[in-house]
Amino acid sequence: MSQENVDLIRRGTELWLRGDFERWFETLDPEVGWDISTHPLPDVPNRGHGREALVTDMLGTYLSGWTDYSAKIKEVFEAGEQVVLVLHERATMRDTGVPLERDLVQLWAVREGKVAFLRVFRTTGEALEAAGLSE
């Protein structure tokens, strides 16, 4: 089942990156939750749940702070029962024009073939520790 989870997370992220939001939305559990408290961002709720809230409250607010946003998948791998995805982001801060280039580490949980939970970390080591593994 774990390779299926890796494939689901990769496929969902690729759909989102391509802008195929309708098909990406279908990969999400209706009550998908998130916790970005280990990597808090201004004006973005640290925790929440629900597909619509994920899109509007978390991602919508997050993306509205950037211009020229682009991202690509750097790596995706199994982390026990969860999946680590490292997303490489490039953007320009909307208010200041300051460029940003970084890796954003995500830890995803899958339940019954749907994306169920997202946690965001600064490092892969932090994500692996949260998954009960070590680097």
C-alpha angles and dihedrals in degrees: 000000000000094000088051088054091050090049092049093051092046092047093047092049092048090051091051093047090051091051094245091139097161093059091039090052089057091061091060125090108239089242097042110161136202141197119189095163092119088057104028120188130201114264093003119112111244094217138019147129141224132067095256092048091049090054099042107024100037112020097028093052092042095051094044089068093064141064123200091021116180133159140179135191110260098179142342125194144157118268104186106286091348137064129237116211122185111202119193109214133194123184146134120243107247098220100040107025089231112150121233129199120171149131115255113202117211130188112203130193122203126204125187093343096310132101103259110171142012129200122180125211138179095231139027089236091059091050092049091049090051088051089053094254135106129231 
